[in-house]
Amino acid sequence: MSSSLSRFSTLLLFLHVALLIAPPTTQFFFLPLAKGSDLIQTTCKKTPHYNLCLSTLQSNPDSSNADVPGLALIASDALLANASDTLDYIHGLLKQSPEVHLQKALANCAELYIPIVKFSLPQAIEALRNGHFGFAKYGISDAAKEAEACEKGFGGVKSPLTDRNALVNDLSGVAVAILNLLKG
Ligand SMILES: *[C@@H]1O[C@H](CO)[C@@H](O)[C@H](O)[C@H]1NC(C)=O
């Protein structure tokens, strides 16, 4: 009895040490290996925007077979698609020669969105694919900061980008929250 108990506690100790010394990127293998809609729902519940998270992940058929890093990738791809679409929209508005205050604010937004569309987000997505979740978080949370700065730049002028900036901000929040479930 006492020897099986001590064998049991040795096993617990071993598991504990194994978890402590496991390389960070392998730790998610210890998470429940659930997939599909259960995993999507439990994951989205841990984000600040449940409905947006759900609709974003479910709109991509890959999500039904994805693990948590896969869901983070789907959310990040949706974020890049939205940021890129917003940048195109800004360029379209600039071509309509808006009045000077609006033009300045839009040009400021283009300057903020270009680096996230061309560099931060693609780099973050590449890092995510390689299991560097901590690094990925920088680029993805940067998107929210730039969207916020863009929106603030309108000052007294009515922003034509409010909904788009809010969506980029919220999608960034969803992707970061999913990344927070992972180590590395
Ligand atoms: C932006 O994200 C929303 C929510 O996930 C999605 O419905 C929409 O299709 C995305 N827009 C683009 C251009 O990808």
The ligand as an ORCA input file, in Angstrom:
! r2SCAN-3c Opt
* xyz 0 1
  C     -13.188     41.089    -41.395
  O     -13.569     40.293    -40.287
  C     -14.931     39.955    -40.251
  C     -15.183     39.221    -38.958
  O     -14.432     38.069    -38.878
  C     -15.266     39.125    -41.474
  O     -16.642     38.801    -41.474
  C     -14.912     39.891    -42.737
  O     -15.106     39.052    -43.851
  C     -13.463     40.329    -42.683
  N     -13.181     41.217    -43.817
  C     -12.271     40.877    -44.731
  C     -12.068     41.854    -45.828
  O     -11.652     39.830    -44.699
*
